[in-house]
Amino acid sequence: MNSSESRNAYIQAKLAKKTVDPNPFKQFKQWFDEALKAELHEPNAMVLTTVDKSQQPSQRTVLLKYFDENGFVFFTNYKSKKSEHIQSNNAVSVLFPWYGIKRQVMITGRAKKISPVESARYFLSRPFGSQLGAWISHQSKVISSRSLLETKLEEMKQKFSSGKVPVPDFWGGYQITLDTIEFWQGRPNRLHDRIMYVKDENNWKIKRLSP
Ligand SMILES: Cc1cc2nc3c(=O)[nH]c(=O)nc-3n(C[C@H](O)[C@H](O)[C@H](O)COP(=O)(O)O)c2cc1C
């Protein structure tokens, strides 16, 4: 199947409690692989919502780098706005907007920092420029001009001319553990399929929601 054939196949797909995988991570893996096969643009881009101390929500896109039964992992600056929010309230939600195949996946859960060793493993796999970028950006802080960033980049290139860049202590990953995950499949006449997994102790309950 080429990507447009697979896109059509997924657009016509159906979701039912009896046919989804009882394990939500396996179900997500299946859909994620299908989003890749359909050649959606950045299928690992997810919209992350956090809430600040005054209950004001805010959203931004981050990239899902890996996931397993322990949770979904993304990387960021630990002093950014999102990180400040997570520090005071670790409840987050995530949305994968896979419009090209009439699907979305919504997650609610809790974010926690992964270990420094795990963050370092990923950091060291990144290109030199991205590693420098992590050092340079005081993410979410007000800056007077872009040229400040460009100057800092030149300084950092000199400083780390050996090519070896240490992991900044203010940078790393978060793992989101899941409380709920909903798979949404567009269907004709707005009678969409919505299948939601809800964590109940160590089991997952599967429910169908009205569109
Ligand atoms: C496609 C895309 C992917 C992004 N991936 C990340 C990411 O993985 N980590 C990150 O910190 N910011 C990422 N960003 C930038 C964020 O959307 C955001 O601007 C930044 O994290 C600061 O957010 P905050 O001020 O709310 O903390 C990405 C933006 C886009 C458009």
The ligand as a Gaussian input file, in Angstrom:
#p B3LYP/6-31G(d) Opt

LIG

0 1
 C        6.759000      20.707000      15.784000
 C        7.307000      21.286000      17.072000
 C        8.012000      20.464000      17.919000
 C        8.519000      20.953000      19.134000
 N        9.169000      20.099000      19.969000
 C        9.604000      20.550000      21.170000
 C       10.180000      19.640000      22.114000
 O       10.289000      18.426000      21.888000
 N       10.600000      20.155000      23.289000
 C       10.488000      21.483000      23.605000
 O       10.885000      21.883000      24.694000
 N        9.905000      22.367000      22.752000
 C        9.468000      21.923000      21.534000
 N        8.864000      22.794000      20.661000
 C        8.716000      24.225000      21.077000
 C        7.525000      24.325000      22.027000
 O        6.309000      24.274000      21.294000
 C        7.556000      25.596000      22.916000
 O        7.686000      26.749000      22.143000
 C        8.700000      25.534000      23.930000
 O        8.862000      24.249000      24.482000
 C        8.458000      26.533000      25.060000
 O        7.256000      26.213000      25.704000
 P        6.857000      26.794000      27.150000
 O        7.307000      28.236000      27.160000
 O        5.379000      26.658000      27.225000
 O        7.582000      25.967000      28.178000
 C        8.330000      22.325000      19.466000
 C        7.578000      23.143000      18.610000
 C        7.076000      22.619000      17.430000
 C        6.259000      23.512000      16.536000

